């Protein structure tokens, strides 16, 4: 178990028991697999890198509103998820899905003590928590992470499993042409844990470095053209800058 929790064991409130909605999620998971395999050619590479149990933070790029469905379909765990309370990129027809799975809500652009508490309790129970560090799916290249993921990683000391998802944005355009898109999920090797010390600007700099390392690990699992701000190609980085700005209120999180 993470060192952070060895000296901070807490009684788990009912609302944070892991996993929640076990029976319903056990039904939804094969439905997600069936849906993806019907709509596209869904390949998972590197599943052997996935630990059998937590504590574990699962991080992935976020290029499409349906990325969580791909993670649910591929992973052997019944993950908990963080997600924003406002999801403008999601079609109205699927906005009910997070409520059915039951995500932990994060209020964009504001501190979320509830989300942090949820992360601590999930890790304390050797759980698995999914986070999309970019905080939204408004572009199709990697952007800067929001500070929350690094904060949770440092606070809990949990190992991190990186995932790169390619092709989700092509599913419906390919179907309109009578084809099935290829969607590939690449699962990397766990890394971390991370810890920070100090206060103020020094602490924030450490968190920024953790966030960048998380994104670099994800970038290694994506095609070069989609690595965005974490590409080795200056031209790709310059193009990514045009869409990199966070489209919501950027005030402090956590």
C-alpha positions in Angstrom: 0.0 0.0 0.0 1.2 3.6 -0.7 3.4 5.0 2.0 1.1 8.0 2.4 -1.6 5.8 3.8 0.5 3.6 6.1 0.3 6.4 8.7 -3.1 7.7 7.6 -5.6 4.9 7.6 -9.2 6.2 7.8 -12.6 4.6 8.2 -14.1 4.6 4.7 -17.5 6.4 4.4 -20.1 4.5 2.5 -20.1 7.0 -0.4 -16.4 6.3 -1.0 -16.5 2.5 -0.8 -14.6 0.9 -3.7 -15.8 -0.1 -6.2 -19.2 1.6 -6.3 -22.1 0.1 -8.3 -20.2 -3.1 -8.6 -23.0 -5.1 -10.2 -24.1 -2.4 -12.6 -20.5 -1.7 -13.7 -19.9 -5.4 -14.2 -22.8 -5.4 -16.7 -21.8 -2.1 -18.4 -18.2 -3.2 -19.0 -19.0 -6.0 -21.5 -21.6 -3.7 -23.1 -18.8 -1.1 -23.7 -16.6 -3.8 -25.2 -19.4 -5.0 -27.5 -20.2 -1.5 -28.6 -16.7 -0.6 -29.5 -16.0 -3.9 -31.3 -19.2 -3.3 -33.3 -18.5 0.3 -34.2 -14.7 0.0 -34.9 -11.8 -2.3 -34.9 -10.7 -2.0 -31.3 -7.1 -3.1 -30.5 -5.5 -3.1 -27.1 -1.7 -3.3 -26.9 0.2 -3.7 -23.7 -2.5 -5.1 -21.5 0.2 -7.2 -19.7 1.5 -3.9 -18.3 -1.7 -3.5 -16.2 -1.2 -4.4 -12.6 -3.8 -6.9 -11.2 -4.8 -4.5 -8.4 -4.2 -1.0 -7.1 -3.6 1.4 -5.7 -3.3 2.7 -9.2 -3.9 6.0 -11.1 -4.8 5.4 -14.8 -4.0 8.4 -17.0 -4.8 8.9 -20.7 -5.0 11.5 -23.4 -8.5 13.1 -23.9 -9.2 13.7 -27.6 -12.9 12.5 -27.7 -15.9 12.6 -25.4 -16.1 8.7 -25.6 -12.5 8.1 -24.4 -13.7 6.9 -20.9 -15.8 4.2 -22.7 -12.6 2.9 -24.3 -10.8 2.8 -21.0 -13.7 1.0 -19.3 -13.8 -1.6 -22.2 -10.1 -2.3 -22.1 -9.2 -2.4 -18.5 -9.8 -5.4 -16.2 -10.8 -3.2 -13.3 -14.0 -1.5 -12.4 -12.5 2.0 -12.4 -13.6 5.1 -10.6 -13.3 8.3 -12.6 -12.8 12.0 -12.1 -14.8 14.1 -14.6 -15.9 17.7 -15.0 -19.4 18.6 -14.0 -19.8 20.5 -17.4 -19.1 18.4 -20.5 -19.8 20.7 -23.5 -18.1 18.3 -26.1 -20.4 15.4 -25.2 -23.5 14.9 -27.4 -26.7 15.3 -25.4 -27.6 11.6 -26.1 -24.7 10.3 -24.0 -24.5 12.9 -21.2 -26.3 10.5 -19.0 -23.5 7.9 -19.1 -21.3 9.4 -16.4 -24.2 9.5 -14.1 -25.0 5.8 -14.7 -21.4 4.8 -14.1 -21.2 7.3 -11.2 -18.1 9.5 -11.6 -16.6 11.7 -8.9 -17.4 15.2 -10.0 -14.8 17.9 -10.4 -15.9 21.5 -10.7 -13.8 23.0 -13.5 -11.6 25.9 -12.5 -12.1 25.6 -8.8 -10.7 23.7 -5.8 -12.2 20.3 -5.4 -11.7 19.0 -1.9 -14.3 16.4 -2.4 -12.4 14.9 -5.4 -9.2 14.8 -3.4 -10.9 13.1 -0.5 -12.4 10.5 -3.0 -8.9 9.9 -4.5 -7.4 9.3 -1.1 -10.1 6.8 -0.1 -10.0 4.9 -3.4 -6.2 4.5 -3.1 -6.5 3.5 0.6 -8.7 0.6 -0.6 -6.1 -0.5 -3.3 -8.5 0.9 -5.9 -8.0 2.1 -9.5 -8.8 5.7 -10.4 -9.0 7.0 -14.0 -8.1 10.6 -14.7 -7.7 12.5 -18.0 -5.0 15.1 -17.1 -5.9 17.6 -19.8 -9.3 18.2 -18.3 -11.3 18.2 -21.5 -11.5 17.0 -25.1 -11.4 20.2 -27.0 -8.4 19.3 -29.3 -6.8 16.2 -30.9 -3.2 16.8 -29.8 -1.7 16.7 -26.3 -2.0 19.8 -24.2 -0.8 20.8 -20.8 -2.2 18.9 -17.8 -4.4 20.6 -15.3 -2.7 20.6 -11.8 -5.1 18.2 -10.2 -3.6 15.0 -11.6 -0.1 15.7 -10.3 -1.5 16.8 -7.0 -3.4 13.5 -6.6 -0.3 11.5 -7.7 2.0 13.3 -5.2 -0.6 13.3 -2.4 -1.3 9.6 -2.6 2.0 8.3 -3.8 0.2 5.8 -6.0 1.8 4.3 -9.1 0.6 5.6 -12.5 -0.4 3.6 -15.5 -0.2 5.6 -18.8 -2.5 5.0 -21.7 -2.5 6.4 -25.3 -5.8 6.3 -27.2 -5.7 6.7 -31.0 -8.6 6.8 -33.4 -11.7 7.5 -31.3 -12.4 10.7 -33.2 -12.6 8.7 -36.5 -15.4 6.3 -35.5 -18.5 8.1 -36.7 -16.9 9.7 -39.8 -15.7 6.3 -40.9 -19.2 4.8 -40.3 -20.7 7.4 -42.5 -18.4 6.2 -45.3 -19.4 2.6 -44.7 -16.2 1.7 -42.9 -15.0 0.8 -39.4 -12.2 2.9 -38.0 -9.3 1.4 -36.3 -9.0 2.4 -32.6 -5.8 1.5 -30.8 -5.2 1.7 -27.1 -1.6 1.4 -26.0 -1.0 0.7 -22.3 2.5 1.6 -21.0 4.4 0.4 -18.0 3.5 1.8 -14.6 5.8 4.6 -13.3 6.2 6.7 -10.2 5.5 7.1 -7.3 6.0 10.8 -7.0 6.3 13.0 -3.9 6.7 16.7 -3.3 8.1 18.8 -0.5 8.5 22.5 0.3 5.8 25.1 -0.1 4.6 27.9 -2.4 6.3 28.4 -5.7 8.8 25.6 -5.2 6.0 23.1 -4.5 4.1 24.2 -7.5 7.1 23.8 -9.7 7.5 20.3 -8.5 3.9 19.6 -9.3 4.3 21.1 -12.8 7.3 18.8 -13.4 5.2 15.8 -12.3 2.4 16.8 -14.6 4.8 17.2 -17.6 6.3 13.8 -16.9 2.8 12.2 -16.9 2.1 13.8 -20.2 5.5 12.7 -21.7 4.7 9.1 -20.7 1.3 9.4 -22.5 3.0 11.0 -25.5 5.3 8.0 -25.9 2.1 5.9 -26.6 0.7 8.1 -29.3 1.6 8.7 -33.0 4.2 11.6 -33.3 1.6 13.9 -35.0 -0.6 13.8 -31.9 2.0 14.4 -29.2 1.3 18.1 -29.4 3.2 20.2 -26.8 5.2 17.0 -25.9 6.5 16.4 -29.4 10.2 16.4 -30.2 9.3 18.4 -33.4 9.2 22.2 -32.9 6.7 22.6 -35.7 4.2 20.2 -34.0 4.7 22.0 -30.8 4.0 25.4 -32.4 0.8 24.1 -34.0 -0.3 22.6 -30.7 0.1 26.0 -29.0 -2.8 27.4 -31.1 -5.2 25.0 -29.3 -3.4 24.5 -26.0 -5.2 27.1 -23.9 -7.6 25.7 -21.3 -11.1 26.9 -22.5 -12.6 27.2 -19.0 -11.8 29.4 -16.0 -8.1 28.6 -15.3 -8.1 29.6 -11.6 -6.6 27.3 -9.0 -7.7 23.6 -8.8 -7.3 21.6 -5.6 
